[in-house]
């Protein structure tokens, strides 16, 4: 039904438009006024038909076509019925007759454009009636829209036929009704906010009805009441001027009602709705009423054509603003839409201005030089306009946007470029602060914040982990689909100001939310363009935030790793066990303080070096044997490995080799521990040696006692037989050999007794340097001519020590004799003596055959010898060890088989010092 009625109105309007657009206005060229005698010619157009035939100002009209004319109102209608009119006038006392031919002309009002505006109203009314019939004020607006369509599209031709009269009275009726409907619409939309002026609507409708009744009463084709007045034309015009006056009053009342509603309605969609209704009234209707309708109602001179056009152009804005406000379609974007439209219109006008200026310059300023025709100047002007339009349009758009956004323009224009540069920021908190500040400045919002995802549905600000929000699964699904979620006021207590949430996605997953509040100017909510801008910003910033978050996490974990490394390093450094970390290439990665003390190399000298460059070959091979063994891929242990450290000291250590991660095969890095057990081994060996010596002492005492008795008899009888033999007796030589061997056997048994029950040694002051020289005097003849080189380095002025000179000489001589036997066939023997740390250190070193690794622990045992059969008794080093221990000293041996042997003897200056070896 609604569609049928609307189509009927459209068809009626189309008929009126066709009739009106083809109609002309007959002009006789004379203006009649009412006088006491009848219509009087007030003014005659010198270029009109009446002047041409002889009608002059002051002529009194008596008859037209032989019919008496008594009213100026009737005289003004002459020419509408017939194009040729015969007038009889009285000039002075003479009657004259003139035949006039009416000249037809076009109307001056912008009827085609007004019809277009009427079509816009018709479309708006039909749209609201079909799609939003129940919206507040919707019915009133539909009536207003169709009424405006009839008012603007219907226009009588003046022919006076039935259709023309129907068009005229419908136009009069809707013209009287429109002011009341307009005020009714404003009151309907704002009735809750402005309850007072409801009675204004009734008053407006009464006034509209009064105006229509007055028009019917005064019209010549109505009741003709205008003829009751002395000047019926003036009476009729006075009634017709009531309509624009009522429209002006109702428009002012509408603006007042909407303004009061705008101030009282809280920020939101309804306030935006009222604002756009107010803008439609102010920007669309007000220019038309004030510049076109009201001047005519007040009898002001008619405006020029261009001024009339300027006054009616904004009318097209009224249906657009009213429809958008009532339909609430993209209310937040109407500013943007208007701005875009204004940009395009301004660009077109600017292009037309370029065209006009170009043609003017080409014809007027350069016409003499270029000799261009009018069409040539136009073509060149069109070319200049076309070439300059793109850059002109860009400049116009920039200028309009600067005027629209004002101080926020620079922020908006650089926002996305700034967002792309966010990835350079790696500090998460600094990045979030910059982002919040930039969003607030760019969009002029009260509050903005970034909430990082801290749980499946939880988001919180990094600076305030307690102030978090929980989203429903449906909210997350909505954010995944549309990337923006509108929320109500106070929904989240932690962020009561939030109105919009923008998803910040990285690889399709929501990593954070950009929460944005209302604008500081609450009557200007965020537009779709603003939301799109924020959505793009959120997309760019999400990557930067994720990168900063990962950097922060990496830094946090790196800090934890550093703290763990520091803790581990502290543990390693505080450990009494030496620790060494090897990588897959057997390069040293860690070396603790304990291992520095054990091996005699600092950390700086070992880190990064291969283990083969640091440790002796036999240690490296043993380690490789253990960690490459397939029998036990886990931890391997090496017990009591003997090696010489970089200080030249022989140490004994227990080693363990373990993979770093505990799982063999996953990582080739290994940890090697060194437990220095040299002192413990020495103590164990000392105890064991004491036990051996005790056992051997008992054995030696028994053996010596049992052997000495027959040896004494053998020696005695041998001496007696020698005395009885002649010098040339052949048996004498055999007897002397028996005596020598008996003496040797006695010496051995004596040594055994000395070892088992050493005599109490009386200690005297011994000048040790002199003692060394005396031993060398005995030893040097034994190596002279044997190819042995003797290198002596004895510190001058060695202090005296408390000791037994003979036994000390025996110690040094035993060591030199062993060195001589080791370099048999040629070599070097080095002897050095120095005072060091409260003792005298004597070192005897040779480059002979050396001692096997497995024999080093037994060389001080009685009867143990590495010499060939018949070349030693195995008691020399045992006796030497006993003498050194008796003097409170220490004796150490270092050797590598086939390379060298080094004996070090430390004799304390204070003989009361406890001996350890």
C-alpha positions in Angstrom: 0.0 0.0 0.0 2.8 2.3 0.9 4.6 1.6 -2.3 1.4 2.1 -4.3 0.8 5.4 -2.7 4.4 6.5 -3.3 4.3 5.5 -6.9 1.0 7.4 -7.4 2.6 10.5 -5.9 5.6 10.0 -8.1 3.4 9.7 -11.2 1.4 12.8 -10.3 4.7 14.7 -9.7 6.0 13.5 -13.1 2.8 14.8 -14.8 3.2 18.1 -13.1 6.9 18.3 -14.1 6.2 17.6 -17.7 3.4 20.2 -17.8 5.5 22.7 -15.9 8.7 22.3 -17.8 6.9 22.9 -21.1 4.8 25.8 -19.8 5.6 29.5 -20.4 4.6 32.7 -18.6 2.7 35.2 -20.7 4.0 38.7 -20.3 2.1 41.9 -21.4 4.8 44.3 -20.0 2.5 46.3 -17.7 2.0 46.2 -14.0 -1.6 47.0 -12.7 -2.6 48.4 -9.3 -6.0 48.9 -7.8 -7.4 52.5 -7.9 -10.7 54.0 -7.1 -11.7 53.9 -10.8 -10.3 50.4 -11.5 -7.0 48.9 -12.5 -4.4 51.6 -13.2 -1.1 51.1 -15.1 1.6 51.6 -12.5 4.6 50.7 -14.7 5.1 49.9 -18.3 8.1 47.9 -19.6 9.7 49.9 -22.4 10.7 46.7 -24.1 7.3 45.0 -23.5 4.3 44.4 -25.8 2.2 47.1 -24.0 4.7 49.8 -24.7 5.0 48.9 -28.3 1.2 49.3 -28.9 1.0 52.6 -26.9 0.0 51.7 -23.4 1.5 54.2 -21.0 1.9 54.7 -17.3 -1.3 56.2 -15.7 -3.7 54.6 -18.2 -6.9 53.3 -16.5 -8.1 49.9 -17.7 -11.8 49.9 -18.6 -12.4 46.7 -20.6 -10.6 43.7 -21.9 -12.1 42.0 -25.0 -15.2 44.1 -24.4 -15.6 42.8 -20.8 -15.4 45.3 -18.0 -12.4 44.8 -15.6 -12.9 46.3 -12.2 -10.0 44.6 -10.2 -6.3 44.7 -10.6 -6.4 41.1 -9.6 -8.3 40.2 -12.8 -6.1 42.5 -14.9 -3.0 40.6 -13.8 -4.5 37.4 -15.2 -4.8 38.8 -18.7 -2.8 36.9 -21.3 -3.2 33.5 -19.7 -6.4 32.6 -21.5 -5.6 34.1 -25.0 -2.3 35.3 -26.5 -4.1 38.3 -28.1 -5.9 40.7 -25.9 -7.9 43.9 -26.8 -7.5 46.5 -24.1 -9.7 49.7 -23.7 -8.0 52.3 -21.5 -8.9 55.8 -20.4 -6.1 58.4 -20.8 -7.3 61.6 -19.4 -10.8 62.0 -20.8 -10.1 60.0 -24.0 -10.7 56.2 -24.4 -8.2 54.4 -26.5 -8.1 50.8 -27.7 -5.0 48.7 -28.1 -4.5 45.1 -29.3 -1.7 43.3 -27.4 0.1 40.1 -28.2 1.4 38.4 -25.0 5.0 37.4 -25.1 5.7 34.0 -23.6 8.8 33.6 -21.4 10.4 31.0 -19.1 10.0 31.2 -15.4 13.0 32.4 -13.4 12.9 30.1 -10.4 15.2 27.0 -10.4 12.4 24.5 -10.8 14.4 21.6 -12.3 16.8 21.5 -9.4 14.0 21.8 -6.9 12.4 18.8 -8.6 15.6 16.8 -8.1 15.5 17.7 -4.4 11.9 16.6 -4.4 12.8 13.2 -5.9 15.5 12.9 -3.1 12.8 13.5 -0.5 10.5 11.0 -2.1 13.3 8.3 -2.1 14.1 9.1 1.5 10.5 8.9 2.6 10.0 5.6 0.8 13.2 4.1 2.2 12.2 5.0 5.8 8.7 3.8 5.3 9.9 0.4 4.0 13.0 -0.3 6.1 12.6 1.6 9.3 8.9 2.3 9.8 9.1 2.0 13.6 12.0 4.3 14.2 11.2 7.3 16.5 9.9 10.1 14.2 9.8 7.8 11.2 6.2 8.2 10.4 6.4 12.0 10.7 9.4 12.1 8.5 7.7 10.0 5.8 4.8 12.5 5.7 7.3 15.3 5.6 9.3 13.7 2.8 6.3 13.1 0.6 5.0 16.6 1.4 8.3 18.1 0.4 8.2 16.1 -2.8 4.8 17.5 -3.6 5.9 21.0 -2.6 9.0 21.0 -4.8 7.8 18.8 -7.7 4.3 20.3 -8.2 4.0 23.7 -9.8 0.9 25.0 -11.6 1.3 26.4 -15.1 -1.4 29.2 -14.7 -3.6 27.8 -17.5 -6.4 27.5 -15.0 -7.7 24.1 -16.2 -8.9 21.4 -13.7 -5.6 19.6 -13.5 -3.7 22.9 -13.1 -6.1 24.0 -10.4 -5.7 20.6 -8.6 -1.9 21.0 -8.7 -2.1 24.5 -7.4 -4.3 23.7 -4.4 -2.3 20.6 -3.5 0.8 22.7 -3.6 -0.8 25.3 -1.3 -2.0 22.6 1.1 1.4 20.9 1.5 3.1 24.3 1.6 1.0 25.2 4.6 1.4 21.8 6.2 5.2 21.4 5.9 6.2 23.9 8.6 4.1 22.1 11.2 5.4 18.7 10.1 9.0 19.9 10.4 8.4 21.1 14.0 6.5 17.9 14.7 9.5 15.8 13.6 11.9 17.7 15.8 9.6 17.3 18.8 9.1 13.6 18.1 12.8 12.9 18.0 13.7 14.9 21.1 10.5 14.5 23.1 12.2 12.6 26.0 15.0 15.1 26.3 12.9 18.2 25.7 9.4 17.6 27.1 8.3 21.3 27.2 7.4 22.4 23.7 5.0 19.7 22.7 2.2 22.3 22.5 4.2 24.0 19.9 3.2 21.2 17.5 -0.5 21.7 18.0 -0.1 25.5 17.5 1.9 24.9 14.3 -0.8 22.6 12.9 -3.5 25.2 13.8 -1.5 27.9 12.0 -1.0 25.7 9.0 -4.8 25.1 8.8 -5.5 28.8 9.2 -3.1 29.6 6.3 -4.8 27.1 4.0 -8.3 28.4 4.9 -7.1 31.9 4.3 -5.7 31.0 1.0 -8.9 29.3 -0.1 -11.0 32.2 1.1 -8.9 34.9 -0.6 -8.1 33.1 -3.9 -10.1 34.2 -7.0 -10.9 30.6 -7.9 -11.7 30.0 -4.2 -14.2 32.1 -2.3 -12.7 35.3 -3.7 -12.4 37.1 -0.4 -9.5 39.2 -1.8 -12.1 41.2 -3.8 -13.6 42.5 -0.6 -10.4 44.6 -0.1 -9.7 47.9 -1.8 -6.5 46.4 -3.3 -7.3 42.7 -3.9 -3.8 42.0 -5.3 -2.1 43.3 -2.1 -4.6 41.3 0.0 -3.9 38.1 -2.0 -0.1 38.6 -1.7 -0.4 39.2 2.0 -2.1 35.8 2.5 0.5 34.1 0.3 3.3 35.6 2.4 2.0 33.9 5.5 3.3 30.5 4.4 7.0 31.4 4.2 6.7 33.4 7.4 5.2 30.3 9.2 8.0 28.2 7.7 10.6 30.6 9.1 9.0 30.5 12.5 8.7 26.7 12.6 12.3 26.4 11.3 13.6 28.5 14.2 11.5 26.5 16.6 12.9 23.3 15.1 16.4 24.5 15.6 15.7 25.5 19.2 14.2 22.1 20.0 17.0 20.2 18.4 19.7 22.4 20.0 18.2 21.8 23.5 17.9 18.1 22.8 21.5 18.0 21.6 22.7 19.5 24.9 20.7 17.2 27.1 21.0 13.9 25.3 24.0 11.8 26.5 26.8 11.0 24.1 26.0 8.1 21.8 24.0 7.2 18.7 21.0 9.3 19.7 23.0 12.4 20.2 24.6 11.9 16.8 21.1 11.5 15.4 20.0 14.8 16.8 23.2 16.5 15.7 22.6 15.5 12.1 19.0 16.5 12.2 20.2 19.9 13.4 22.8 20.1 10.7 20.2 19.3 8.1 18.0 22.1 9.3 20.8 24.6 9.7 22.8 23.8 6.6 20.0 22.7 4.2 16.8 24.4 5.1 18.0 27.6 6.7 19.8 29.0 3.6 16.7 28.3 1.4 14.3 29.9 3.9 16.5 32.9 4.8 17.8 33.7 1.3 14.8 32.6 -0.9 11.6 32.3 1.0 11.8 35.0 3.6 13.0 37.9 1.4 9.9 37.3 -0.9 7.6 37.1 2.2 9.0 40.5 3.4 8.7 42.1 0.0 12.4 42.4 -0.6 13.7 42.7 -4.2 14.1 39.5 -6.0 17.6 37.9 -5.8 19.8 37.4 -8.8 19.7 34.0 -10.5 23.0 33.0 -9.1 21.9 33.9 -5.6 18.7 31.9 -6.0 20.8 28.9 -7.1 23.2 29.2 -4.2 20.2 29.4 -1.8 18.5 26.2 -3.1 21.7 24.1 -3.6 22.0 23.1 0.1 18.4 21.7 0.0 19.7 18.4 -1.3 21.6 18.0 2.0 18.3 17.9 3.9 17.0 14.5 2.8 20.4 13.0 3.0 21.0 14.2 6.6 17.5 13.5 7.8 17.5 10.0 6.3 20.9 9.1 7.7 19.9 10.4 11.2 16.6 8.5 11.3 18.0 5.3 9.8 21.1 5.6 12.0 23.1 4.3 9.0 26.8 4.9 9.6 25.9 7.9 11.8 29.5 8.0 13.0 30.7 8.3 9.4 28.4 11.1 8.2 31.2 13.7 8.9 33.5 11.6 6.8 31.0 11.2 4.0 30.2 15.0 4.0 34.0 15.7 4.0 34.5 13.4 1.0 31.6 14.9 -0.8 32.9 18.4 -0.1 36.3 17.4 -1.3 34.9 16.1 -4.6 32.7 19.1 -5.1 35.5 21.5 -4.2 37.8 19.7 -6.6 35.3 20.1 -9.4 34.7 23.8 -8.7 38.5 24.3 -8.5 38.9 22.6 -11.9 36.2 24.8 -13.3 37.9 27.8 -11.9 41.2 26.8 -13.6 39.3 26.4 -16.8 37.7 29.9 -16.5 41.0 31.5 -15.6 42.8 29.8 -18.4 40.3 30.8 -21.1 40.2 34.3 -19.7 44.0 34.7 -19.9 44.2 33.1 -23.3 41.5 35.4 -24.8 42.0 38.6 -22.9 45.6 38.8 -21.8 47.2 36.8 -24.6 44.6 37.2 -27.3 46.6 39.6 -29.4 49.7 37.5 -29.2 48.2 34.0 -29.8 45.3 35.0 -32.1 43.1 32.3 -30.7 39.4 31.8 -31.5 36.9 31.3 -28.7 36.6 27.6 -29.4 40.4 27.3 -29.5 40.7 29.0 -26.1 38.1 26.7 -24.7 39.8 23.6 -25.9 43.2 24.7 -24.5 41.4 25.6 -21.2 39.8 22.1 -21.1 43.3 20.6 -21.7 44.8 22.6 -18.9 42.0 21.7 -16.6 42.4 18.0 -17.4 46.2 18.0 -16.9 46.0 19.9 -13.6 43.0 18.1 -12.2 44.9 15.2 -10.5 47.4 17.4 -8.6 44.6 20.0 -8.0 42.4 17.3 -6.5 45.2 16.1 -4.2 45.9 19.6 -3.0 42.2 20.3 -2.4 41.8 17.0 -0.5 44.8 17.8 1.7 43.4 21.3 2.4 40.0 20.0 3.2 41.4 17.2 5.5 43.6 19.8 7.3 40.6 22.0 7.8 38.5 19.0 9.0 41.0 17.3 11.3 42.8 20.5 12.3 45.6 19.7 14.8 45.0 15.9 14.4 45.8 16.0 10.7 49.6 15.6 11.0 49.1 12.7 13.5 46.7 10.9 11.2 48.7 11.5 8.0 51.9 10.0 9.6 50.2 7.4 11.8 50.6 4.4 9.6 54.2 5.3 8.6 54.9 5.7 12.3 53.3 2.3 13.0 55.7 0.7 10.4 58.6 2.2 12.3 57.5 0.6 15.6 59.4 -2.6 14.8 62.6 -0.7 15.6 61.5 -0.4 19.2 62.5 -3.5 21.2 61.5 -2.3 24.7 58.0 -3.6 25.2 56.9 -1.0 27.9 58.4 1.9 25.9 56.6 0.7 22.8 53.2 0.4 24.5 53.6 3.9 26.0 54.4 5.4 22.6 51.4 3.5 21.1 49.0 4.7 23.8 50.2 8.3 23.5 50.0 8.3 19.7 46.5 6.9 19.6 45.3 9.5 22.2 46.8 12.4 20.3 45.7 11.2 16.8 42.1 10.4 17.6 41.6 12.7 20.6 40.3 9.9 22.8 40.2 10.0 26.6 42.0 6.7 27.1 43.7 4.0 25.1 45.7 1.0 26.3 47.2 -2.2 25.0 46.2 -5.4 26.8 48.6 -8.3 26.2 47.3 -11.8 26.2 48.2 -13.6 29.5 45.9 -16.5 29.3 43.3 -18.3 27.1 40.7 -15.6 27.6 42.7 -13.1 29.8 44.3 -9.9 28.6 46.1 -7.4 30.9 48.4 -4.4 30.7 52.0 -5.3 31.3 52.4 -2.5 33.8 49.3 -3.6 35.7 48.9 -7.4 35.7 46.1 -7.2 38.3 44.0 -5.0 36.1 43.1 -7.7 33.5 39.9 -8.4 31.6 38.3 -11.7 30.7 36.6 -12.2 27.3 33.9 -14.6 26.5 34.6 -17.2 23.8 31.9 -15.5 21.7 33.8 -12.2 22.0 37.1 -13.9 20.9 35.3 -15.5 17.9 33.9 -12.0 16.9 37.3 -10.5 17.2 38.8 -13.2 15.0 36.2 -12.5 12.3 35.9 -8.7 12.4 39.0 -7.6 14.3 36.9 -5.1 16.3 34.5 -5.5 19.1 32.2 -2.8 20.5 31.6 -3.1 24.3 29.2 -1.3 26.6 30.2 1.2 29.3 31.6 -0.3 32.5 31.5 -3.9 31.2 35.1 -4.5 32.4 35.8 -3.1 35.9 39.5 -3.1 35.1 38.9 -0.9 32.0 35.5 0.9 32.5 36.4 3.5 29.9 36.9 1.0 27.1 34.4 1.2 24.2 36.2 -0.6 21.3 38.6 -3.5 21.3 40.8 -4.1 18.3 42.4 -7.5 17.8 46.2 -7.4 17.3 46.9 -10.6 15.4 50.2 -12.3 14.6 49.9 -15.2 12.1 46.1 -15.4 12.7 46.4 -15.6 16.5 45.2 -12.8 18.8 48.3 -11.7 20.8 47.0 -8.5 22.3 44.0 -6.0 22.3 44.0 -2.3 21.6 41.4 -0.9 23.9 40.1 2.6 22.9 37.7 4.8 24.9 35.4 7.7 23.9 36.6 10.9 22.2 37.1 13.8 24.5 34.4 15.6 22.4 31.7 13.0 23.1 29.4 14.3 20.4 31.9 13.2 17.7 32.2 9.4 18.1 34.8 7.4 16.2 34.0 7.0 12.5 34.4 3.9 10.3 37.5 5.6 8.9 38.8 6.0 12.4 38.1 2.4 13.1 39.8 1.3 9.9 42.8 3.4 10.8 42.9 1.8 14.2 42.5 -1.6 12.7 45.4 -1.0 10.4 47.5 0.4 13.2 46.7 -2.6 15.4 47.8 -4.9 12.6 51.2 -3.1 12.2 51.7 -2.7 15.9 50.8 -6.3 16.6 54.0 -7.5 14.9 56.1 -4.9 16.7 54.6 -5.8 20.0 55.1 -9.5 19.4 58.7 -8.9 18.4 59.2 -6.7 21.5 57.6 -9.3 23.7 59.8 -12.0 22.3 62.8 -9.8 22.8 61.7 -9.2 26.4 61.2 -12.9 26.9 64.6 -13.6 25.4 66.2 -11.0 27.6 64.4 -12.4 30.6 65.5 -15.9 29.7 69.0 -14.7 28.9 69.0 -13.0 32.3 67.9 -16.3 33.9 70.6 -18.1 32.0 73.2 -15.5 33.0 72.1 -15.9 36.6 72.2 -19.6 36.3 75.6 -19.4 34.7 76.8 -17.1 37.5 75.4 -19.5 40.1 77.0 -22.4 38.3 80.2 -20.5 37.9 80.1 -19.7 41.6 79.5 -23.4 42.4 82.3 -24.4 40.0 84.6 -21.8 41.5 83.8 -22.8 45.1 84.3 -26.5 44.4 87.5 -28.1 45.7 87.4 -30.4 42.8 88.9 -29.3 39.5 86.3 -29.0 36.7 86.8 -28.8 33.0 84.1 -28.5 30.3 84.9 -29.8 26.8 82.9 -29.2 23.6 82.3 -31.6 20.8 85.7 -30.6 19.3 87.6 -31.3 22.6 88.1 -27.7 23.2 88.1 -26.4 26.7 85.1 -24.2 27.5 85.3 -24.0 31.3 88.2 -24.2 33.8 87.6 -23.5 37.4 89.8 -22.1 40.1 90.5 -25.4 41.8 91.8 -26.8 38.5 94.0 -23.7 38.1 95.6 -24.6 41.5 95.9 -28.3 40.7 97.3 -28.1 37.2 99.1 -24.7 37.4 97.5 -23.1 34.4 95.1 -20.1 34.6 91.7 -20.0 32.9 92.8 -17.5 30.3 95.6 -19.8 29.2 93.3 -22.8 28.7 89.8 -21.5 27.4 89.4 -22.3 23.7 92.5 -24.5 23.5 92.4 -28.1 22.6 92.8 -30.6 25.5 95.7 -32.1 23.6 97.5 -28.8 23.8 97.2 -28.5 27.5 97.6 -32.0 29.0 100.3 -34.7 28.5 99.8 -37.2 25.8 99.2 -40.1 28.1 96.4 -38.2 29.9 94.7 -37.2 26.6 94.9 -40.8 25.4 93.4 -42.1 28.6 90.6 -39.6 28.4 89.9 -40.5 24.8 89.9 -44.1 25.7 87.3 -43.6 28.3 84.8 -41.3 26.5 85.0 -43.3 23.3 84.5 -46.6 25.0 81.3 -48.4 24.0 81.1 -50.5 27.2 79.7 -47.7 29.4 78.5 -44.6 27.5 77.7 -42.8 30.7 80.1 -41.6 33.4 83.6 -43.0 33.2 86.1 -42.9 36.1 89.9 -43.0 36.1 91.5 -43.6 39.4 94.9 -42.4 40.5 96.2 -41.1 37.2 99.7 -39.8 37.6 100.7 -36.7 35.7 103.1 -33.7 36.0 101.5 -30.3 36.2 102.8 -27.1 34.7 104.6 -26.2 37.9 106.7 -29.3 37.4 105.1 -31.2 40.3 103.9 -34.7 40.0 100.3 -35.1 41.1 98.0 -38.1 41.4 94.3 -37.4 40.5 91.0 -39.2 40.2 89.3 -38.3 37.0 85.6 -38.6 36.0 84.2 -38.0 32.5 80.5 -37.4 32.0 78.3 -36.1 29.2 76.8 -32.6 29.9 73.1 -33.4 29.5 73.3 -36.9 31.0 72.1 -38.5 27.9 74.8 -40.1 25.8 74.7 -39.3 22.1 72.6 -36.1 22.4 75.4 -33.7 23.0 79.1 -34.4 22.6 80.1 -31.9 25.3 81.6 -33.5 28.4 82.6 -32.5 31.9 85.9 -33.8 33.3 86.6 -33.6 37.0 90.0 -33.6 38.6 90.3 -34.7 42.3 93.8 -34.2 43.5 94.5 -37.2 45.8 98.3 -36.7 45.8 98.5 -36.1 49.6 96.1 -38.9 50.4 98.1 -41.3 48.2 101.3 -40.2 49.8 99.8 -40.8 53.2 98.5 -44.2 52.2 101.9 -45.1 50.6 103.6 -43.8 53.7 101.5 -46.0 56.0 101.9 -48.9 53.6 105.6 -48.3 53.5 105.8 -48.1 57.3 104.0 -51.4 57.5 106.3 -52.9 54.9 109.3 -51.5 56.7 108.1 -52.9 60.0 107.5 -56.3 58.5 110.7 -56.2 56.6 112.5 -54.9 59.8 111.4 -58.0 61.7 112.3 -60.2 58.8 115.6 -58.4 58.3 116.5 -58.6 62.0 115.8 -62.3 62.0 117.6 -63.0 58.7 120.6 -60.8 59.8 120.8 -62.6 63.1 120.7 -66.0 61.5 123.1 -65.1 58.7 125.6 -63.1 60.7 126.5 -66.1 62.8 127.7 -68.4 59.9 129.1 -65.3 58.1 131.2 -64.5 61.2 132.5 -68.1 61.2 133.2 -68.1 57.5 135.0 -64.8 57.7 137.1 -65.9 60.7 138.1 -69.2 59.2 138.8 -67.5 55.9 141.1 -65.0 57.5 142.9 -67.8 59.4 143.4 -69.8 56.2 144.7 -66.7 54.4 147.2 -66.1 57.2 148.4 -69.7 56.9 148.9 -69.5 53.1 151.9 -68.3 51.4 151.6 -65.3 49.1 152.2 -67.4 46.1 149.8 -70.1 47.2 147.3 -70.6 44.4 144.5 -71.0 47.0 145.1 -67.6 48.4 143.2 -65.8 45.6 140.1 -68.0 46.2 140.2 -67.4 49.9 140.5 -63.6 49.3 137.4 -63.7 47.1 135.6 -65.6 49.8 136.5 -62.9 52.3 135.3 -60.2 49.9 132.0 -61.8 49.3 131.6 -62.5 53.0 132.3 -58.8 53.8 129.6 -57.9 51.2 127.1 -60.2 52.7 127.9 -58.7 56.1 127.3 -55.2 54.7 123.9 -56.3 53.4 122.9 -57.7 56.7 124.2 -54.5 58.3 122.0 -52.5 56.0 119.1 -54.6 56.9 119.7 -54.1 60.5 120.1 -50.3 60.0 116.8 -50.2 58.1 115.0 -52.3 60.8 116.5 -50.6 63.8 118.1 -47.2 62.8 120.5 -45.8 65.2 119.7 -42.6 66.9 121.2 -39.8 64.8 122.9 -36.9 66.5 122.2 -33.8 64.5 125.0 -31.3 64.0 125.2 -28.0 62.1 126.0 -29.0 58.5 127.2 -26.5 55.9 125.2 -28.1 53.1 126.9 -26.2 50.2 130.2 -27.7 51.3 128.7 -31.1 51.7 127.5 -31.0 48.1 130.9 -30.0 46.9 132.5 -32.9 48.9 130.1 -35.4 47.3 130.8 -34.0 43.9 134.6 -34.5 44.4 133.8 -38.2 45.1 131.4 -38.5 42.1 133.0 -36.6 39.3 135.9 -39.1 38.9 133.4 -41.8 38.4 131.8 -40.2 35.4 134.9 -38.6 33.9 135.5 -40.1 30.4 132.2 -41.9 30.3 130.4 -39.3 28.0 128.3 -38.0 30.8 127.8 -34.3 31.1 127.5 -33.0 34.6 125.7 -29.6 35.0 126.0 -28.0 38.5 123.9 -25.1 39.7 124.4 -24.5 43.4 123.3 -21.3 45.0 126.2 -19.5 46.8 125.9 -19.0 50.5 123.5 -21.8 51.3 122.7 -21.7 55.0 123.7 -24.5 57.4 121.1 -27.0 58.4 120.8 -29.4 61.3 121.6 -32.9 60.2 124.0 -35.9 59.9 126.7 -35.0 57.5 127.5 -38.6 56.5 123.8 -39.5 55.9 123.1 -36.4 53.9 126.2 -37.2 51.8 124.8 -40.7 51.3 121.4 -39.3 50.1 123.0 -37.1 47.5 125.5 -39.8 46.4 122.8 -42.4 46.0 120.7 -40.1 43.8 123.8 -39.2 41.6 124.8 -42.9 41.3 121.2 -43.8 40.1 121.4 -40.9 37.6 124.7 -42.2 36.4 123.3 -45.7 35.9 120.2 -44.2 34.0 122.4 -42.4 31.5 124.9 -45.2 31.0 126.5 -44.7 27.6 126.2 -40.9 27.6 123.8 -38.2 28.7 123.4 -35.2 31.0 123.0 -35.1 34.8 121.8 -31.8 36.3 122.3 -31.0 40.0 120.8 -27.8 41.5 120.5 -26.5 45.0 118.6 -23.4 46.2 117.1 -22.0 49.3 113.3 -21.9 48.9 110.4 -21.2 51.3 112.3 -22.1 54.5 114.1 -25.1 53.1 117.0 -26.2 50.8 115.8 -27.8 47.6 118.1 -30.2 45.9 117.2 -31.4 42.5 118.9 -34.2 40.6 117.7 -34.7 37.1 118.9 -36.9 34.2 117.8 -37.5 30.6 118.2 -41.2 30.8 115.8 -44.1 30.4 113.3 -42.8 32.9 111.0 -44.8 35.1 107.8 -46.5 33.9 104.6 -44.9 35.1 103.6 -48.1 36.9 106.9 -48.3 38.8 106.8 -44.9 40.3 104.8 -45.9 43.3 107.3 -48.7 44.2 110.8 -47.2 43.8 111.1 -46.4 47.5 110.2 -50.0 48.5 113.1 -52.2 49.9 114.6 -54.6 47.4 112.7 -52.9 44.4 115.0 -52.0 41.5 114.6 -51.3 37.9 118.2 -52.2 37.1 119.3 -55.4 35.6 120.1 -58.5 37.5 123.2 -58.2 39.6 123.3 -54.4 39.3 121.5 -53.3 42.5 120.2 -54.5 45.8 117.0 -52.3 45.7 117.9 -50.8 49.1 119.5 -47.5 48.0 116.3 -45.4 47.5 114.7 -47.1 50.4 117.6 -46.0 52.7 117.6 -42.6 51.1 113.9 -42.2 51.8 114.5 -43.1 55.4 117.3 -40.6 55.8 115.3 -37.8 54.3 112.4 -38.6 56.5 114.7 -38.8 59.5 115.8 -35.2 58.7 112.1 -34.0 58.5 112.4 -33.5 54.7 110.5 -34.6 51.6 111.6 -36.5 48.5 109.6 -36.5 45.3 110.2 -38.2 41.9 109.0 -37.2 38.4 109.7 -39.2 35.4 108.6 -40.0 31.9 109.8 -43.3 30.5 112.5 -42.8 27.9 112.8 -39.0 28.6 113.9 -37.9 32.0 113.9 -38.6 35.7 113.9 -35.9 38.3 114.3 -36.3 42.1 113.5 -33.4 44.3 114.7 -33.3 48.0 113.4 -30.6 50.3 115.4 -30.4 53.6 114.0 -27.9 56.2 116.2 -25.4 57.9 114.2 -26.4 61.0 114.6 -30.1 61.6 111.6 -30.1 63.9 109.3 -29.7 61.0 107.0 -32.7 60.3 108.2 -34.8 57.5 105.8 -35.8 54.7 106.5 -37.8 51.6 
